Structures are given as structure tokens and as C-alpha cells.
């Protein structure tokens, strides 16, 4: 929503500061997506490690 407002304001006013703010918002959104992807990968790795540990524990009788 903020991105749309900033873009519309820039189109109407031509104010470069509004455009720069729009670019900052886009960068923040991209960074959030990247962090979410990293968290998903980390969670998958933790899940896999937990399952591997359970299997290993069963093999050695724990």
C-alpha cells in the first residue's frame, strides 16, 4: 500500500525524494523476502537434523 502511494505521489509531483523513498521501500521488501527464505531453509535444516538425530539415537539404542 505504501509503495503504491509513493509511486502515485511521484508520478503526480515528479519529486525525486518520493522516488527515492519508493526505492527504499522496494529494497526493504526484497530484504524481508530474502530473510524469510533463509528462515525457511534454516527451519528445514533443523527439521532434517532433528529427524536424523532421532534415527541415529534409535540405531544406537537411546
C-alpha positions, 0 to 999 in steps of 0.5 A, a space after each residue: 500500500 505504501 509503495 503504491 502511494 509513493 509511486 502515485 505521489 511521484 508520478 503526480 509531483 515528479 519529486 525525486 525524494 518520493 522516488 527515492 523513498 519508493 526505492 527504499 521501500 522496494 529494497 526493504 521488501 526484497 530484504 524481508 523476502 530474502 530473510 524469510 527464505 533463509 528462515 525457511 531453509 534454516 527451519 528445514 535444516 533443523 527439521 532434517 537434523 532433528 529427524 536424523 538425530 532421532 534415527 541415529 539415537 534409535 540405531 544406537 539404542 537411546 
